[in-house]
Amino acid sequence: MSQQPHQLYWESTYAITVALMTQYPERNPEDVGLEELAELVESLPGFADDPAMVTERILLDIQTVWYEEATNS
């Protein structure tokens, strides 16, 4: 029995960051634009939110946490 991924929502900034780092380990958050970031998040296993609900602020928050985590690991 395979384990279902946790459901991800736009407000789940840290969980999304961890999922991005797992799913796209070769990606540098500094090289990802906001539109592409939205597409990457929406393609994550377990993403369950409405794509139309995202804002620039949410994407910037995700990108900031992703950058901080990537540079501290």
PDB file of N, CA, C and O in Angstrom:
ATOM      1  N   MET A   1       0.849  -1.178   0.000  1.00  0.00           N
ATOM      2  CA  MET A   1       0.000   0.000   0.000  1.00  0.00           C
ATOM      3  C   MET A   1       0.895   1.243   0.000  1.00  0.00           C
ATOM      4  O   MET A   1       1.696   1.428   0.916  1.00  0.00           O
ATOM      5  N   SER A   2       0.764   2.078  -1.004  1.00  0.00           N
ATOM      6  CA  SER A   2       1.624   3.266  -1.075  1.00  0.00           C
ATOM      7  C   SER A   2       1.019   4.391  -0.237  1.00  0.00           C
ATOM      8  O   SER A   2      -0.199   4.527  -0.118  1.00  0.00           O
ATOM      9  N   GLN A   3       1.895   5.173   0.323  1.00  0.00           N
ATOM     10  CA  GLN A   3       1.444   6.282   1.167  1.00  0.00           C
ATOM     11  C   GLN A   3       1.061   7.467   0.288  1.00  0.00           C
ATOM     12  O   GLN A   3       1.814   7.856  -0.605  1.00  0.00           O
ATOM     13  N   GLN A   4      -0.104   8.035   0.546  1.00  0.00           N
ATOM     14  CA  GLN A   4      -0.558   9.202  -0.197  1.00  0.00           C
ATOM     15  C   GLN A   4       0.231  10.426   0.259  1.00  0.00           C
ATOM     16  O   GLN A   4       0.487  10.583   1.452  1.00  0.00           O
ATOM     17  N   PRO A   5       0.616  11.288  -0.670  1.00  0.00           N
ATOM     18  CA  PRO A   5       1.287  12.518  -0.248  1.00  0.00           C
ATOM     19  C   PRO A   5       0.316  13.405   0.518  1.00  0.00           C
ATOM     20  O   PRO A   5      -0.891  13.386   0.275  1.00  0.00           O
ATOM     21  N   HIS A   6       0.861  14.177   1.443  1.00  0.00           N
ATOM     22  CA  HIS A   6       0.019  15.132   2.159  1.00  0.00           C
ATOM     23  C   HIS A   6      -0.547  16.122   1.157  1.00  0.00           C
ATOM     24  O   HIS A   6       0.093  16.448   0.158  1.00  0.00           O
ATOM     25  N   GLN A   7      -1.743  16.591   1.434  1.00  0.00           N
ATOM     26  CA  GLN A   7      -2.316  17.594   0.549  1.00  0.00           C
ATOM     27  C   GLN A   7      -1.624  18.930   0.795  1.00  0.00           C
ATOM     28  O   GLN A   7      -1.408  19.336   1.937  1.00  0.00           O
ATOM     29  N   LEU A   8      -1.285  19.597  -0.290  1.00  0.00           N
ATOM     30  CA  LEU A   8      -0.596  20.884  -0.224  1.00  0.00           C
ATOM     31  C   LEU A   8      -1.544  21.989  -0.651  1.00  0.00           C
ATOM     32  O   LEU A   8      -2.296  21.854  -1.616  1.00  0.00           O
ATOM     33  N   TYR A   9      -1.491  23.080   0.089  1.00  0.00           N
ATOM     34  CA  TYR A   9      -2.282  24.263  -0.229  1.00  0.00           C
ATOM     35  C   TYR A   9      -1.338  25.450  -0.307  1.00  0.00           C
ATOM     36  O   TYR A   9      -0.235  25.402   0.237  1.00  0.00           O
ATOM     37  N   TRP A  10      -1.758  26.509  -0.974  1.00  0.00           N
ATOM     38  CA  TRP A  10      -0.890  27.677  -1.161  1.00  0.00           C
ATOM     39  C   TRP A  10      -0.307  28.183   0.145  1.00  0.00           C
ATOM     40  O   TRP A  10       0.832  28.648   0.168  1.00  0.00           O
ATOM     41  N   GLU A  11      -1.066  28.102   1.240  1.00  0.00           N
ATOM     42  CA  GLU A  11      -0.576  28.624   2.517  1.00  0.00           C
ATOM     43  C   GLU A  11       0.467  27.707   3.164  1.00  0.00           C
ATOM     44  O   GLU A  11       1.105  28.101   4.140  1.00  0.00           O
ATOM     45  N   SER A  12       0.649  26.495   2.638  1.00  0.00           N
ATOM     46  CA  SER A  12       1.593  25.516   3.202  1.00  0.00           C
ATOM     47  C   SER A  12       3.006  25.803   2.699  1.00  0.00           C
ATOM     48  O   SER A  12       3.638  24.948   2.079  1.00  0.00           O
ATOM     49  N   THR A  13       3.488  27.000   2.969  1.00  0.00           N
ATOM     50  CA  THR A  13       4.755  27.459   2.386  1.00  0.00           C
ATOM     51  C   THR A  13       5.905  26.486   2.634  1.00  0.00           C
ATOM     52  O   THR A  13       6.605  26.100   1.697  1.00  0.00           O
ATOM     53  N   TYR A  14       6.101  26.089   3.885  1.00  0.00           N
ATOM     54  CA  TYR A  14       7.249  25.220   4.184  1.00  0.00           C
ATOM     55  C   TYR A  14       7.071  23.836   3.567  1.00  0.00           C
ATOM     56  O   TYR A  14       8.021  23.283   3.012  1.00  0.00           O
ATOM     57  N   ALA A  15       5.875  23.272   3.656  1.00  0.00           N
ATOM     58  CA  ALA A  15       5.626  21.949   3.071  1.00  0.00           C
ATOM     59  C   ALA A  15       5.829  21.980   1.551  1.00  0.00           C
ATOM     60  O   ALA A  15       6.362  21.034   0.970  1.00  0.00           O
ATOM     61  N   ILE A  16       5.405  23.063   0.921  1.00  0.00           N
ATOM     62  CA  ILE A  16       5.614  23.216  -0.522  1.00  0.00           C
ATOM     63  C   ILE A  16       7.112  23.302  -0.824  1.00  0.00           C
ATOM     64  O   ILE A  16       7.594  22.701  -1.785  1.00  0.00           O
ATOM     65  N   THR A  17       7.834  24.047  -0.003  1.00  0.00           N
ATOM     66  CA  THR A  17       9.287  24.172  -0.201  1.00  0.00           C
ATOM     67  C   THR A  17       9.968  22.814  -0.126  1.00  0.00           C
ATOM     68  O   THR A  17      10.787  22.479  -0.982  1.00  0.00           O
ATOM     69  N   VAL A  18       9.634  22.033   0.891  1.00  0.00           N
ATOM     70  CA  VAL A  18      10.226  20.700   1.036  1.00  0.00           C
ATOM     71  C   VAL A  18       9.878  19.839  -0.181  1.00  0.00           C
ATOM     72  O   VAL A  18      10.732  19.122  -0.702  1.00  0.00           O
ATOM     73  N   ALA A  19       8.640  19.910  -0.624  1.00  0.00           N
ATOM     74  CA  ALA A  19       8.223  19.129  -1.796  1.00  0.00           C
ATOM     75  C   ALA A  19       8.967  19.576  -3.057  1.00  0.00           C
ATOM     76  O   ALA A  19       9.360  18.742  -3.872  1.00  0.00           O
ATOM     77  N   LEU A  20       9.159  20.878  -3.217  1.00  0.00           N
ATOM     78  CA  LEU A  20       9.907  21.384  -4.378  1.00  0.00           C
ATOM     79  C   LEU A  20      11.349  20.894  -4.346  1.00  0.00           C
ATOM     80  O   LEU A  20      11.888  20.480  -5.373  1.00  0.00           O
ATOM     81  N   MET A  21      11.977  20.938  -3.169  1.00  0.00           N
ATOM     82  CA  MET A  21      13.371  20.498  -3.057  1.00  0.00           C
ATOM     83  C   MET A  21      13.499  18.999  -3.322  1.00  0.00           C
ATOM     84  O   MET A  21      14.511  18.544  -3.856  1.00  0.00           O
ATOM     85  N   THR A  22      12.474  18.232  -2.947  1.00  0.00           N
ATOM     86  CA  THR A  22      12.478  16.788  -3.183  1.00  0.00           C
ATOM     87  C   THR A  22      12.215  16.479  -4.650  1.00  0.00           C
ATOM     88  O   THR A  22      12.892  15.642  -5.247  1.00  0.00           O
ATOM     89  N   GLN A  23      11.230  17.159  -5.225  1.00  0.00           N
ATOM     90  CA  GLN A  23      10.806  16.888  -6.600  1.00  0.00           C
ATOM     91  C   GLN A  23      11.783  17.466  -7.636  1.00  0.00           C
ATOM     92  O   GLN A  23      11.977  16.885  -8.704  1.00  0.00           O
ATOM     93  N   TYR A  24      12.388  18.599  -7.315  1.00  0.00           N
ATOM     94  CA  TYR A  24      13.273  19.294  -8.269  1.00  0.00           C
ATOM     95  C   TYR A  24      14.608  19.638  -7.604  1.00  0.00           C
ATOM     96  O   TYR A  24      14.939  20.815  -7.459  1.00  0.00           O
ATOM     97  N   PRO A  25      15.378  18.618  -7.199  1.00  0.00           N
ATOM     98  CA  PRO A  25      16.621  18.900  -6.462  1.00  0.00           C
ATOM     99  C   PRO A  25      17.656  19.670  -7.284  1.00  0.00           C
ATOM    100  O   PRO A  25      18.533  20.326  -6.722  1.00  0.00           O
ATOM    101  N   GLU A  26      17.555  19.590  -8.604  1.00  0.00           N
ATOM    102  CA  GLU A  26      18.534  20.266  -9.460  1.00  0.00           C
ATOM    103  C   GLU A  26      18.181  21.729  -9.708  1.00  0.00           C
ATOM    104  O   GLU A  26      18.990  22.479 -10.255  1.00  0.00           O
ATOM    105  N   ARG A  27      16.988  22.134  -9.313  1.00  0.00           N
ATOM    106  CA  ARG A  27      16.547  23.507  -9.587  1.00  0.00           C
ATOM    107  C   ARG A  27      17.084  24.489  -8.557  1.00  0.00           C
ATOM    108  O   ARG A  27      17.127  24.200  -7.361  1.00  0.00           O
ATOM    109  N   ASN A  28      17.492  25.655  -9.047  1.00  0.00           N
ATOM    110  CA  ASN A  28      17.943  26.742  -8.183  1.00  0.00           C
ATOM    111  C   ASN A  28      16.791  27.729  -8.080  1.00  0.00           C
ATOM    112  O   ASN A  28      16.339  28.255  -9.097  1.00  0.00           O
ATOM    113  N   PRO A  29      16.303  27.992  -6.857  1.00  0.00           N
ATOM    114  CA  PRO A  29      15.153  28.893  -6.729  1.00  0.00           C
ATOM    115  C   PRO A  29      15.396  30.281  -7.306  1.00  0.00           C
ATOM    116  O   PRO A  29      14.448  30.971  -7.681  1.00  0.00           O
ATOM    117  N   GLU A  30      16.659  30.695  -7.381  1.00  0.00           N
ATOM    118  CA  GLU A  30      16.969  32.015  -7.950  1.00  0.00           C
ATOM    119  C   GLU A  30      16.717  32.055  -9.457  1.00  0.00           C
ATOM    120  O   GLU A  30      16.539  33.128 -10.033  1.00  0.00           O
ATOM    121  N   ASP A  31      16.703  30.881 -10.090  1.00  0.00           N
ATOM    122  CA  ASP A  31      16.522  30.807 -11.543  1.00  0.00           C
ATOM    123  C   ASP A  31      15.084  30.540 -11.952  1.00  0.00           C
ATOM    124  O   ASP A  31      14.797  30.385 -13.139  1.00  0.00           O
ATOM    125  N   VAL A  32      14.177  30.484 -10.983  1.00  0.00           N
ATOM    126  CA  VAL A  32      12.778  30.163 -11.262  1.00  0.00           C
ATOM    127  C   VAL A  32      11.944  31.433 -11.145  1.00  0.00           C
ATOM    128  O   VAL A  32      11.892  32.062 -10.088  1.00  0.00           O
ATOM    129  N   GLY A  33      11.297  31.798 -12.240  1.00  0.00           N
ATOM    130  CA  GLY A  33      10.405  32.959 -12.209  1.00  0.00           C
ATOM    131  C   GLY A  33       9.098  32.602 -11.507  1.00  0.00           C
ATOM    132  O   GLY A  33       8.804  31.430 -11.271  1.00  0.00           O
ATOM    133  N   LEU A  34       8.328  33.620 -11.181  1.00  0.00           N
ATOM    134  CA  LEU A  34       7.097  33.381 -10.419  1.00  0.00           C
ATOM    135  C   LEU A  34       6.071  32.563 -11.198  1.00  0.00           C
ATOM    136  O   LEU A  34       5.395  31.711 -10.621  1.00  0.00           O
ATOM    137  N   GLU A  35       5.948  32.810 -12.497  1.00  0.00           N
ATOM    138  CA  GLU A  35       4.991  32.037 -13.294  1.00  0.00           C
ATOM    139  C   GLU A  35       5.400  30.568 -13.335  1.00  0.00           C
ATOM    140  O   GLU A  35       4.562  29.679 -13.184  1.00  0.00           O
ATOM    141  N   GLU A  36       6.686  30.321 -13.539  1.00  0.00           N
ATOM    142  CA  GLU A  36       7.173  28.938 -13.550  1.00  0.00           C
ATOM    143  C   GLU A  36       7.032  28.314 -12.168  1.00  0.00           C
ATOM    144  O   GLU A  36       6.681  27.139 -12.056  1.00  0.00           O
ATOM    145  N   LEU A  37       7.299  29.078 -11.120  1.00  0.00           N
ATOM    146  CA  LEU A  37       7.147  28.572  -9.758  1.00  0.00           C
ATOM    147  C   LEU A  37       5.712  28.108  -9.519  1.00  0.00           C
ATOM    148  O   LEU A  37       5.491  27.039  -8.949  1.00  0.00           O
ATOM    149  N   ALA A  38       4.748  28.896  -9.947  1.00  0.00           N
ATOM    150  CA  ALA A  38       3.341  28.506  -9.801  1.00  0.00           C
ATOM    151  C   ALA A  38       3.089  27.173 -10.513  1.00  0.00           C
ATOM    152  O   ALA A  38       2.399  26.305  -9.979  1.00  0.00           O
ATOM    153  N   GLU A  39       3.644  27.012 -11.711  1.00  0.00           N
ATOM    154  CA  GLU A  39       3.460  25.766 -12.461  1.00  0.00           C
ATOM    155  C   GLU A  39       4.119  24.586 -11.747  1.00  0.00           C
ATOM    156  O   GLU A  39       3.562  23.489 -11.708  1.00  0.00           O
ATOM    157  N   LEU A  40       5.306  24.813 -11.182  1.00  0.00           N
ATOM    158  CA  LEU A  40       5.995  23.741 -10.453  1.00  0.00           C
ATOM    159  C   LEU A  40       5.183  23.313  -9.232  1.00  0.00           C
ATOM    160  O   LEU A  40       5.018  22.122  -8.970  1.00  0.00           O
ATOM    161  N   VAL A  41       4.683  24.293  -8.494  1.00  0.00           N
ATOM    162  CA  VAL A  41       3.889  23.983  -7.297  1.00  0.00           C
ATOM    163  C   VAL A  41       2.633  23.212  -7.685  1.00  0.00           C
ATOM    164  O   VAL A  41       2.294  22.210  -7.056  1.00  0.00           O
ATOM    165  N   GLU A  42       1.953  23.676  -8.712  1.00  0.00           N
ATOM    166  CA  GLU A  42       0.710  23.031  -9.135  1.00  0.00           C
ATOM    167  C   GLU A  42       0.937  21.604  -9.617  1.00  0.00           C
ATOM    168  O   GLU A  42       0.010  20.795  -9.587  1.00  0.00           O
ATOM    169  N   SER A  43       2.152  21.278 -10.061  1.00  0.00           N
ATOM    170  CA  SER A  43       2.449  19.926 -10.549  1.00  0.00           C
ATOM    171  C   SER A  43       2.934  18.997  -9.437  1.00  0.00           C
ATOM    172  O   SER A  43       3.156  17.811  -9.679  1.00  0.00           O
ATOM    173  N   LEU A  44       3.098  19.520  -8.227  1.00  0.00           N
ATOM    174  CA  LEU A  44       3.573  18.676  -7.126  1.00  0.00           C
ATOM    175  C   LEU A  44       2.538  17.615  -6.758  1.00  0.00           C
ATOM    176  O   LEU A  44       1.337  17.884  -6.770  1.00  0.00           O
ATOM    177  N   PRO A  45       3.010  16.396  -6.427  1.00  0.00           N
ATOM    178  CA  PRO A  45       2.074  15.386  -5.936  1.00  0.00           C
ATOM    179  C   PRO A  45       1.399  15.897  -4.665  1.00  0.00           C
ATOM    180  O   PRO A  45       2.067  16.386  -3.754  1.00  0.00           O
ATOM    181  N   GLY A  46       0.108  15.783  -4.612  1.00  0.00           N
ATOM    182  CA  GLY A  46      -0.610  16.207  -3.423  1.00  0.00           C
ATOM    183  C   GLY A  46      -1.098  17.647  -3.447  1.00  0.00           C
ATOM    184  O   GLY A  46      -1.811  18.071  -2.538  1.00  0.00           O
ATOM    185  N   PHE A  47      -0.721  18.408  -4.480  1.00  0.00           N
ATOM    186  CA  PHE A  47      -1.209  19.790  -4.527  1.00  0.00           C
ATOM    187  C   PHE A  47      -2.713  19.759  -4.742  1.00  0.00           C
ATOM    188  O   PHE A  47      -3.200  19.155  -5.698  1.00  0.00           O
ATOM    189  N   ALA A  48      -3.454  20.418  -3.839  1.00  0.00           N
ATOM    190  CA  ALA A  48      -4.914  20.285  -3.854  1.00  0.00           C
ATOM    191  C   ALA A  48      -5.640  21.628  -3.824  1.00  0.00           C
ATOM    192  O   ALA A  48      -6.850  21.666  -3.599  1.00  0.00           O
ATOM    193  N   ASP A  49      -4.933  22.715  -4.043  1.00  0.00           N
ATOM    194  CA  ASP A  49      -5.563  24.025  -3.951  1.00  0.00           C
ATOM    195  C   ASP A  49      -5.986  24.510  -5.336  1.00  0.00           C
ATOM    196  O   ASP A  49      -5.643  23.905  -6.352  1.00  0.00           O
ATOM    197  N   ASP A  50      -6.722  25.589  -5.357  1.00  0.00           N
ATOM    198  CA  ASP A  50      -7.199  26.178  -6.597  1.00  0.00           C
ATOM    199  C   ASP A  50      -6.082  27.036  -7.199  1.00  0.00           C
ATOM    200  O   ASP A  50      -5.668  28.015  -6.578  1.00  0.00           O
ATOM    201  N   PRO A  51      -5.588  26.694  -8.388  1.00  0.00           N
ATOM    202  CA  PRO A  51      -4.518  27.481  -9.000  1.00  0.00           C
ATOM    203  C   PRO A  51      -4.853  28.963  -9.122  1.00  0.00           C
ATOM    204  O   PRO A  51      -3.952  29.802  -9.101  1.00  0.00           O
ATOM    205  N   ALA A  52      -6.125  29.294  -9.248  1.00  0.00           N
ATOM    206  CA  ALA A  52      -6.526  30.690  -9.397  1.00  0.00           C
ATOM    207  C   ALA A  52      -6.395  31.488  -8.098  1.00  0.00           C
ATOM    208  O   ALA A  52      -6.499  32.714  -8.116  1.00  0.00           O
ATOM    209  N   MET A  53      -6.168  30.811  -6.982  1.00  0.00           N
ATOM    210  CA  MET A  53      -6.102  31.484  -5.687  1.00  0.00           C
ATOM    211  C   MET A  53      -4.712  32.036  -5.367  1.00  0.00           C
ATOM    212  O   MET A  53      -4.546  32.764  -4.388  1.00  0.00           O
ATOM    213  N   VAL A  54      -3.732  31.700  -6.170  1.00  0.00           N
ATOM    214  CA  VAL A  54      -2.364  32.132  -5.858  1.00  0.00           C
ATOM    215  C   VAL A  54      -2.196  33.631  -6.088  1.00  0.00           C
ATOM    216  O   VAL A  54      -2.807  34.214  -6.984  1.00  0.00           O
ATOM    217  N   THR A  55      -1.355  34.237  -5.257  1.00  0.00           N
ATOM    218  CA  THR A  55      -1.014  35.648  -5.421  1.00  0.00           C
ATOM    219  C   THR A  55       0.495  35.777  -5.545  1.00  0.00           C
ATOM    220  O   THR A  55       1.242  34.853  -5.226  1.00  0.00           O
ATOM    221  N   GLU A  56       0.923  36.923  -6.007  1.00  0.00           N
ATOM    222  CA  GLU A  56       2.364  37.172  -6.113  1.00  0.00           C
ATOM    223  C   GLU A  56       3.024  37.064  -4.737  1.00  0.00           C
ATOM    224  O   GLU A  56       4.136  36.549  -4.622  1.00  0.00           O
ATOM    225  N   ARG A  57       2.351  37.543  -3.703  1.00  0.00           N
ATOM    226  CA  ARG A  57       2.888  37.496  -2.335  1.00  0.00           C
ATOM    227  C   ARG A  57       3.146  36.053  -1.891  1.00  0.00           C
ATOM    228  O   ARG A  57       4.186  35.755  -1.304  1.00  0.00           O
ATOM    229  N   ILE A  58       2.193  35.163  -2.174  1.00  0.00           N
ATOM    230  CA  ILE A  58       2.362  33.749  -1.816  1.00  0.00           C
ATOM    231  C   ILE A  58       3.561  33.164  -2.544  1.00  0.00           C
ATOM    232  O   ILE A  58       4.384  32.474  -1.942  1.00  0.00           O
ATOM    233  N   LEU A  59       3.660  33.442  -3.842  1.00  0.00           N
ATOM    234  CA  LEU A  59       4.783  32.907  -4.623  1.00  0.00           C
ATOM    235  C   LEU A  59       6.111  33.454  -4.125  1.00  0.00           C
ATOM    236  O   LEU A  59       7.095  32.717  -4.050  1.00  0.00           O
ATOM    237  N   LEU A  60       6.151  34.731  -3.786  1.00  0.00           N
ATOM    238  CA  LEU A  60       7.392  35.315  -3.267  1.00  0.00           C
ATOM    239  C   LEU A  60       7.763  34.682  -1.926  1.00  0.00           C
ATOM    240  O   LEU A  60       8.940  34.440  -1.658  1.00  0.00           O
ATOM    241  N   ASP A  61       6.772  34.415  -1.090  1.00  0.00           N
ATOM    242  CA  ASP A  61       7.039  33.747   0.188  1.00  0.00           C
ATOM    243  C   ASP A  61       7.610  32.357  -0.033  1.00  0.00           C
ATOM    244  O   ASP A  61       8.585  31.976   0.615  1.00  0.00           O
ATOM    245  N   ILE A  62       7.013  31.594  -0.945  1.00  0.00           N
ATOM    246  CA  ILE A  62       7.509  30.247  -1.247  1.00  0.00           C
ATOM    247  C   ILE A  62       8.934  30.326  -1.779  1.00  0.00           C
ATOM    248  O   ILE A  62       9.803  29.563  -1.357  1.00  0.00           O
ATOM    249  N   GLN A  63       9.171  31.244  -2.700  1.00  0.00           N
ATOM    250  CA  GLN A  63      10.503  31.378  -3.298  1.00  0.00           C
ATOM    251  C   GLN A  63      11.540  31.766  -2.250  1.00  0.00           C
ATOM    252  O   GLN A  63      12.663  31.263  -2.278  1.00  0.00           O
ATOM    253  N   THR A  64      11.180  32.648  -1.333  1.00  0.00           N
ATOM    254  CA  THR A  64      12.096  33.076  -0.282  1.00  0.00           C
ATOM    255  C   THR A  64      12.469  31.908   0.630  1.00  0.00           C
ATOM    256  O   THR A  64      13.645  31.700   0.928  1.00  0.00           O
ATOM    257  N   VAL A  65      11.472  31.151   1.068  1.00  0.00           N
ATOM    258  CA  VAL A  65      11.748  30.004   1.949  1.00  0.00           C
ATOM    259  C   VAL A  65      12.571  28.965   1.201  1.00  0.00           C
ATOM    260  O   VAL A  65      13.494  28.382   1.769  1.00  0.00           O
ATOM    261  N   TRP A  66      12.244  28.727  -0.071  1.00  0.00           N
ATOM    262  CA  TRP A  66      12.982  27.758  -0.880  1.00  0.00           C
ATOM    263  C   TRP A  66      14.446  28.197  -0.990  1.00  0.00           C
ATOM    264  O   TRP A  66      15.351  27.378  -0.828  1.00  0.00           O
ATOM    265  N   TYR A  67      14.678  29.457  -1.260  1.00  0.00           N
ATOM    266  CA  TYR A  67      16.045  29.975  -1.352  1.00  0.00           C
ATOM    267  C   TYR A  67      16.781  29.785  -0.019  1.00  0.00           C
ATOM    268  O   TYR A  67      17.917  29.312   0.008  1.00  0.00           O
ATOM    269  N   GLU A  68      16.126  30.155   1.077  1.00  0.00           N
ATOM    270  CA  GLU A  68      16.763  30.037   2.399  1.00  0.00           C
ATOM    271  C   GLU A  68      17.100  28.581   2.712  1.00  0.00           C
ATOM    272  O   GLU A  68      18.187  28.287   3.210  1.00  0.00           O
ATOM    273  N   GLU A  69      16.178  27.677   2.423  1.00  0.00           N
ATOM    274  CA  GLU A  69      16.419  26.259   2.694  1.00  0.00           C
ATOM    275  C   GLU A  69      17.526  25.713   1.780  1.00  0.00           C
ATOM    276  O   GLU A  69      18.374  24.940   2.226  1.00  0.00           O
ATOM    277  N   ALA A  70      17.514  26.111   0.522  1.00  0.00           N
ATOM    278  CA  ALA A  70      18.505  25.605  -0.434  1.00  0.00           C
ATOM    279  C   ALA A  70      19.905  26.092  -0.097  1.00  0.00           C
ATOM    280  O   ALA A  70      20.876  25.363  -0.296  1.00  0.00           O
ATOM    281  N   THR A  71      20.022  27.305   0.407  1.00  0.00           N
ATOM    282  CA  THR A  71      21.350  27.836   0.710  1.00  0.00           C
ATOM    283  C   THR A  71      21.843  27.441   2.095  1.00  0.00           C
ATOM    284  O   THR A  71      23.020  27.617   2.411  1.00  0.00           O
ATOM    285  N   ASN A  72      20.945  26.907   2.925  1.00  0.00           N
ATOM    286  CA  ASN A  72      21.347  26.475   4.268  1.00  0.00           C
ATOM    287  C   ASN A  72      21.561  24.971   4.365  1.00  0.00           C
ATOM    288  O   ASN A  72      21.920  24.459   5.425  1.00  0.00           O
ATOM    289  N   SER A  73      21.339  24.263   3.257  1.00  0.00           N
ATOM    290  CA  SER A  73      21.504  22.811   3.341  1.00  0.00           C
ATOM    291  C   SER A  73      22.776  22.352   2.672  1.00  0.00           C
ATOM    292  O   SER A  73      23.066  21.156   2.653  1.00  0.00           O
TER     293      SER A  73
END
